[in-house]
Each structure stands twice: as structure tokens, then as C-alpha cells.
Amino acid sequence: MFKQHKLRAEFDAALLAEINVIREEWQREQHIANAAVPTAWSDESDVQILKARYELLYSEARRRHLHSHTIAPGLISHFTDTFN
């Protein structure tokens, strides 16, 4: 039983770390897309993919009842809860 809890804690920590990495990457890509001059080749699919990955990981963290002070739920408007 102890090994299972240790393994779960390890995967939970990895999930929270991945959420933070995706959030930072999403914000960076969003700033680049907002600052770029709109052209015919401009495509926001990278930003949308990162947003979808963030939403998926965030919902998994909520399902697992994880808590973190570094995750910003305000980035996604339809998540109205606080993730503290």
C-alpha cells in the first residue's frame, strides 16, 4: 500500500509539473501570436493545441483532487473554481 501511495504522489507531482510547463509554453505562444503581424500564413493552431493540452491536464488534476499554488485557473474562462 505504501508503494502505491508513493507512486501516486510521484505521478501527481509529474502531472503538476507538466501543467506548469504547458501553461508557460501556451502563454509564450499566445504572446507571440498576439504580437505578430497578421498575415495570410498566420495560424493559431499551435496556441489552440497548447490550450487543449492545458485544459486536459488541468481537468485531470481536478479529477485527482490535486492542489497547487502555481497553477493559474484564470487562464481558462470556463473554469470558475479556484485551484489552490
HELIX and SHEET records of a PDB file:
HELIX    1   1 PHE A    2  ALA A   35  1                                  34    
HELIX    2   2 SER A   45  ARG A   63  1                                  19    
HELIX    3   3 PRO A   73  LEU A   75  5                                   3    
END                                                                             
